[in-house]
């Protein structure tokens, strides 16, 4: 084998791991916006991570999660949503009052661009989050627990 062929072969072999690594797709990113504090939602976040894991998404291994915690300062949510939008996540999960999440999404200008999945205990239509439960007319969808609405007064 000639010297030039040997150098080419060794150079290609050395560069191969870099090429393979460069061809791998970027790890998906989830933006996660919370009206509450990190400390107040420990049990909920454990369930959130477990649900992701059941679907094959393990934080730090197969998905990156960027968290933002309003810690009750709901007026900060629009700025926090805008911060998440700047990061260009694949999806945003938002937890808190539906009206605040909807307002934050509108202020951040995410309409039609980044899917937002909301978990709330309010009526999403009454709060302005969506206009139709069966077919949301924007990029916001999610789940609601109308337990507060259905609970007896007293």
C-alpha positions in Angstrom: 0.0 0.0 0.0 1.4 3.4 -0.9 1.9 6.0 1.7 -0.7 8.4 0.2 -3.4 5.7 0.3 -2.5 4.8 3.9 -2.8 8.5 5.0 -6.1 8.8 3.2 -7.4 5.7 4.9 -6.3 6.7 8.4 -7.6 10.3 7.9 -11.0 9.0 6.8 -11.2 6.5 9.7 -10.3 9.2 12.2 -13.0 11.6 10.8 -15.7 9.0 10.5 -17.0 9.4 14.1 -17.2 13.1 13.7 -19.2 12.7 10.5 -21.6 10.2 12.1 -22.1 12.5 15.1 -22.7 15.5 12.8 -25.4 13.6 10.9 -27.5 12.8 14.0 -30.6 14.9 14.4 -30.7 17.5 17.2 -32.3 16.4 20.4 -35.9 17.6 20.5 -36.6 20.4 23.0 -39.6 21.0 25.1 -40.3 24.4 26.6 -42.1 24.0 29.9 -43.9 27.1 31.4 -45.3 26.9 35.0 -47.4 29.4 36.9 -46.3 27.7 40.2 -42.9 27.3 41.7 -40.6 24.4 41.2 -40.8 23.5 44.9 -44.6 23.4 44.9 -44.9 21.0 42.0 -42.3 18.3 42.7 -44.8 15.4 42.7 -46.4 16.8 39.5 -43.1 17.1 37.7 -42.2 13.5 38.7 -45.4 12.4 36.9 -44.6 14.7 33.9 -41.2 13.1 33.5 -42.6 9.6 34.0 -45.2 10.2 31.3 -42.5 11.4 28.9 -40.4 8.4 29.8 -43.3 6.1 29.0 -43.3 7.6 25.5 -39.5 7.2 25.1 -38.5 10.7 26.1 -35.9 10.8 28.8 -34.7 14.2 30.0 -31.1 14.8 29.1 -30.9 11.6 27.0 -33.6 11.8 24.3 -35.1 15.2 25.0 -34.1 18.6 26.4 -36.5 20.4 28.6 -36.2 24.2 29.3 -38.2 25.1 32.4 -39.6 28.5 33.3 -41.2 29.0 36.7 -43.4 32.0 37.5 -43.6 31.1 41.2 -47.0 32.8 41.4 -45.9 36.0 39.7 -48.3 35.5 36.8 -47.5 38.9 35.3 -44.1 37.4 34.4 -45.6 34.6 32.2 -45.7 36.5 28.9 -42.0 37.4 29.2 -41.2 33.8 30.1 -43.2 32.5 27.2 -41.4 34.9 24.9 -38.1 33.6 26.3 -39.1 30.0 25.5 -40.3 31.0 22.0 -36.9 32.5 21.3 -35.3 29.1 22.0 -37.5 27.6 19.2 -38.6 24.5 21.1 -40.5 21.7 19.2 -43.4 22.1 21.6 -44.3 24.1 24.7 -46.2 22.7 27.7 -47.9 25.3 29.9 -49.4 24.8 33.3 -51.4 27.4 35.1 -54.5 29.4 34.6 -55.8 29.1 31.1 -56.3 32.9 30.7 -52.7 33.6 31.7 -51.4 30.9 29.4 -53.5 32.3 26.5 -52.4 35.8 27.2 -48.8 34.8 27.4 -49.0 32.9 24.1 -50.6 35.9 22.3 -48.0 38.3 23.7 -45.2 36.0 22.7 -46.6 35.8 19.2 -46.7 32.0 19.1 -50.0 31.8 17.2 -49.7 29.1 14.6 -46.0 28.5 15.0 -45.1 26.4 18.1 -47.6 23.8 19.4 -48.6 24.6 23.0 -50.1 21.9 25.2 -51.9 23.3 28.2 -53.0 21.6 31.4 -55.5 23.7 33.3 -58.5 23.3 35.6 -60.5 26.0 33.9 -62.9 26.1 31.0 -60.6 26.7 28.0 -63.4 28.4 26.0 -64.5 30.8 28.8 -60.9 31.8 29.5 -60.2 32.6 25.8 -57.7 29.8 25.4 -59.6 28.2 22.5 -62.9 28.9 20.7 -63.8 25.2 20.1 -62.9 22.2 22.2 -63.3 19.6 19.4 -61.2 21.6 16.8 -59.0 24.2 18.4 -58.5 27.1 16.0 -55.0 27.9 16.9 -51.8 26.2 18.0 -53.1 25.6 21.5 -54.5 22.3 22.7 -54.3 20.2 25.8 -56.3 18.8 28.7 -58.6 20.4 31.2 -60.1 19.2 34.4 -63.5 20.8 35.0 -63.6 19.5 38.5 -63.9 23.0 39.9 -66.8 23.7 37.6 -68.6 20.5 38.4 -68.0 20.5 42.2 -70.9 21.6 44.4 -70.7 25.0 45.9 -70.2 25.0 49.6 
